[in-house]
Amino acid sequence: MNADFVRHLAWTSDHPLGLEIERAEGPFLVLTDGRKLIDFISGIAVSSLGHRHPSVLRAIRDQLDRHLHVMVYGEFIQAPQVRLAKQLASVLPSTLDSVYFTMSGTEANEGALKLAKKYTGRGRMVAFEQSFHGDTHGSLSVTGRRVYQDPFRPLLPGVTFLPFGDFEALEHIDDTFACAIAEPIQGEGGMRLPPRGWFRALRARCTAAGALLVLDEIQTGFGRTGRLFAFEHEGIVPDILTLAKAMGGGMPLGAFVASTEVMQSLRRDPPLSHVTTFGGHPVSCVAASATLQVLQDEGLVERALWVEQRVRTKLKHTLITDLRGRGAMLGMDLINTRVANQVVEHCLQRRVLLGWTLHSGTVIRIAPPLNIPEDTLDDALEIITEVLDVVQAMDAYGLRNG
């Protein structure tokens, strides 16, 4: 492993993958040792257009000749920000017409939580077990896994966790809550979807209690599930929508979106209730504008459903207990952690990059670029199936009891 990486870069675990990237192109990552990997996780649902899409690169290069950062967010009129905000408003319901740009998903959720408290004047929040909303203090406070929360307590007070998908539990939401925050699909929770109708019940309960519904579409947004935004599958509209990951086409960008009425509460009492230096960086905004246009022009939102059908048709094995998710946001649940680890390791040796979901040791993420070529997708699925056969043959008894 690179000595400077080992010595100077802060690690997030004791066992990083340590792959050294030379370049990336389309659905491929090329390593410094010459290996060419099929990227089957898209940088964790970021590279929905693959790597270095020509339209995104052209937009970035053009903006580099104009200007980079010029002022903290919200003070100057910058065409890339205005254009992107208008684009987003044009594809969202009319009540989601005001966009606040951030640099990341956890920042988007931080802003959304502050906005809900500021607008409602209430302090309590509802979140859901097995959720993941980010690692900053506020976002971590509404992330439903104690193992990640406990080292950093005390976190934000007044957060109530309810079981995801439980209809009866929604009765706990009353007029003391500022908001409920939920993911349409719990990505890090193992690609978990709630029962049909649960989100409509959550929407109705929030409305009745005067609490805002915050939908975290940081992983599900921008076509990943077969709709531009996953809430469209549910027939509901959130009060606040949070976005990031695929939004920037590979550049760092996030946003929280609400109605003008709700958003204007950040303008006063006091002014500048929420500020950011680099949110909505112009280079990131032009990359996002190009990305959204490509998604629409190339029919990639609909193609996510084709990817799902292809994966479900070809990826069948006795070691797979479930294949959850929607569109090109799927989770392959294997019989135990040992199997999952071996499958990821052997697939990497065969040049297919897979990865786990954060809260589950048995669920392997399948999230290829939406425009992955058919033959590349099929090659990857064939390799995964062959690896499953190999792992099963290695120790059939041990796998069932490991």
N, C-alpha and C positions, 0 to 999 in steps of 0.2 A: 504494500500500500504506500502511496505517496508520502514521503517523510514529512513534508511541510504540512500536508493535511493532518497527519497524526499529531504534529507538534503544535500547530497554531490555530486550527479551526475548531471551534467549539462543537462537540459531538452531541447528538440528541439521544444516543444509546451507546452501549458498550460494543455493539456489533453492527456498525454501518455497513451497507453493501460495498462501499469502496470502489464502485465502478468509475473509471476515469474516462470522461466523455471527450472525444475529439471533435465531433460535430453531430448534428441531427438533421434529418431530411425526411419529410413525409412521415410515414409510420415507423421510421428506423432511427435507432441510436447507434452511432459508430464509436467504438472505444479506441483508446490510444494503442491497444495491442492488435487492432485491425478487426476485431470481432464486430459483427453487425447484428444488433438485437432488434426483434420486433417489439415495439413499445405497446404492450397490451394494457397499460394503466394510464397512459396519456398524462404523465406527471401528476397523477391523482386528479383526473377529470379536468385538466387544464387545456391540454393540446387537442381540442376537438377538431381542429383543422389539420392535425398533424403538425410537424415541426417546419417552421420557416415557409409558411404559405406565401406564394409570390405576391398576392394582393396585400397581405399584411406588411411584408417587407417594403413594398413600394410606398405605402402610406407612412411607414416609419422614416424611410429615407427622405421623403418630401418634407416631413415635419422637422427633421434634423437641420435642414437648410433654412428654417424659419425661426424657431426659437425653442429653447428648453424651458426650464422653470423660470418664471418671471415675477411671481408674487404668491403669497399664501393664498389658499383656496378661497374663492368667493369675492375677491376684491376687484380684480380686473376681468374684463370681458375677453375671454379666450375662445376663438372660433372652434377648436377641437372639442372643448367641454360643451359649448352650446349645441353644436351639431349632434354630439352623441346623446345629450339629454333629450333633444327633440326626437332623435331616432327611437330611443327607448320609449318615450311617451307615446309614439305612434304605434307601437306594437303591444302596449299594455292597456288595460282597462282605463277608462277616463278618470277614475278616482286615483290612479297612480300616475300623477302628472308632474311631480316635483322630485328631482334627483339630487342627492348629496353624494359626491364622489369621495371615495377613500382609497387607500393603497392596498387593502387586503380584506379578506372575509371576516376575520375576527374584529377588525376596526368597523366594518359595516354593522356587525351585530352590536358592538359597543354603542355606536350611534343610534341604532334602532331602540335599544333599551333605554338610553337617555331620553330619546324623543318620546317614547311611550310614557315615561314618568313625568316629563315636563308637560306634555299635553293634557294628561288626565289628572295631574296633581296627586296621584296615588303612588305608593311605594312598593307594593307587593307584586310578585311575578310568578307565573306558572311556567314550568318547563316539564320535560318528559324523560322518564328513565331510559337509559341507553342512548341518549342524544349526544351530539357533539356540535358545539357552536364556536369553538376556538379556545385559545390558551391564555389570552389576557385575563385579568382578574374578573372583569364583568362577564365576559363570554364563558369563562371557566365556571363562574357561579351558576350558570344555567345549563351546564353540561352534566348529563346524568350518569356520571361514573365516579364514585367516591375515591377509587384508587388514584385518580388524577387530581382530585380536589384536596384530599386530606393533607398533603404536604404544604399546602398554601393557605390553610385556614388561619384567621377568619376571612371568609369571602363575603360577598354581598349578603346582607340579611334579607329576610322576607321572601325567599324563593321556595315555592312548594313544588315538589316533583310528583307527577302522577304517572300511572302506567300508560305507556303508548298504546293507543288503540282500544282503550277501555272506555266504553260509553258511559257507564254509571259514574266513573270517577270525575267526569266533566262537571258534575253537579257541585264540585268543590269551588268552581270558579264563580265568585260573587263580586259585588260592587266595591270590594277593597283592593282588587287587583288592577294594576295598570295595563298588563298585557299577558298573553300566553304566547310562547315562542315554540315553534315546532318545525321539523324538516318534513317535506312531503314524502321522502324516503330517508330513513335513517341510514346514511351511508356508512359511517364508522361503526354504527351499531350492528352491521352485518347485512345491509341492503334490506331492511325491514320495512314493509308496507303495512299500514293499519287495515282493518276490515273496511269493506266498501261502505260508504256513508258516514264514516267516523269524522272525516274532515268537515263534512257539512254540519254534523252535530257540534263540532268544536266551533265552527263559524257562528252558528246560531247561539251557542251558549255565551260566547264572547260578546255578541251584539246585545243579548239580553242583560248582561252584567255591565255593559258600558266599558268593557276592557278591549284593548286593541289586539287584533290578531297579527302576530309577526310570523311570516313564513321565511325560513332560512332556505333559500334556493342557491346557496353557494356551490353545492355540487350538482344539483339537479337542473340548474338554469341553462339557457342557451342551447336547447335542443337535445340534451343528453338523454331525456326520457321519451323522446318521440313527439313532444310538444315543445314549443319555444320555452314555455315555463310549465313546470309540473303541476301547478295549481289548476291549470286548464283542464287536466284530467278529472279534477274533483268538482268542477262546476262552481267554484267559489272564487272570491277575490279577497286577498288580505288587506289589512289596513296599512301595514308596512311590509315591504319586500326587501330582502337582503340578497346581494349578488356579489360574485367575485369569480375566481378560478378561470373558467373558459371565457369569461367576459373580455379579457384583455388580449386574447389571441397569443398568449405567451408573455405578455408584459404584465407587470403588477398593477392591478386595478380592482377596486370593489365599489359598491354603492349601496345605500339604502334609499328606498323610494316610497313616497307616501303622497297624500293629497296636499295641495298647496295650503289648505286650512290647517292640517296637522303640522306640516313642516315649518310653517311660519312661527310656531311657538319657540323655535330656537333663535329667532331674531331679537327677542326682547325679554326683559326681566330676568337676567340682564341681556344686553346685546352680546353677540359672540358667545352664545351658550355652548356652542360646539364648533371648534376650529381645527384645522389641519394644515400643515405646511405643504405636503406633497400630494395630497388627495387630488385625483383628477389630473395627474401629470399629463401635459399635452401629447407627449409621445405615446403614452399608454392609451389616451383617448382616441387618437387616430387609428391605433391598432385595433381597438375595440369597435370603432365604426366600420372598419374594413371587415372585421370578423363577422359582425352581424349581417353585413351585406352579403358576404359569401355564404353564410348559413342559409339565407333566403334564396339567393340566386342559384345555388347548386342543389337545392332541395335536400340539404343534409339533416334537417329536423326530421323529415319523414324517413330518411335513410336509417336513422337510429332504430326504427321499428324493424327494418329489414335486417339490421345487424342482430337484433334480439332473436328474430325468427331463425336466422342462420345458426346462431350459437345454440339455441334450444334444440334444433334439429340434429346438429352434429355432435354436441357434447353430452353424451349419455354414457354412464358408467356405474357399476355397482358401488364404487367408492364415493359417489356423489349422493348425498342424502337429500339435497334440495338445490334448486337453482332459482334464486330470488332476485327481485328487482324489476326494472322496466326499461325498455329501450336498450341503449348501450351503457347502462348502469346496472350491472348484474353482479351477483355474489354466488360463487360456487361453494356450497357448504359440503365439507368432506367429513368422513366418519370420526376423525379425531385430529388433534393438533399435530401429532407425529406425522400422519399422512400429509397434512397440509404443508408442513415444513419440507418434507421430502419432495413433494410435487413442485413447490416453488424452486427449490434448489436444483432439481433435475431439469426443469424447464429452462432455467437460466443457463445451464450447461448446454442445452439444445438451442439456446439463443432466442428464447421467448421470455420477456420480462413480465413477471407477475408480482403481486404483492398482497399483503393481508389488509383486512379492515382493522381499525385501531382497537375496537372493543371485543373482537372475536378472534380466537386462535385457530378456528376451523374454517372460516369464510375467506376465500380468495377472491379478490377484486378482479372483475373483467370489465374493463372500460377502455376499449380501443378508440382511436380517432374515428369520428363519424364518417370520414371519407376514406377509410382504409380500403385499399383495393381488394376485390373479391378473392383473388388468388392468395394474397398475403393473409387475409382473414382465415381462409381455409387451411393454409399451411400451419398457422398457429394452432388452430383447433385440432388438426391432425397430430401435431407434436404433443399437445396436452393429453390427448387420448392415449397416445403411445406411452407417455410417461406414466399415466395412471395404470396402464397394464404392467409396466415395469415395477412400479411401486407395489402393486398388488402381488406380483409374483415373488418379490423379494422376501416376504415374510407374512404369509396370509394369516397365520394365527396371531402373530405379534401385532399386526395392524388392527385386528379386531379387539385386542386387549391392551394396546399401548396407550 
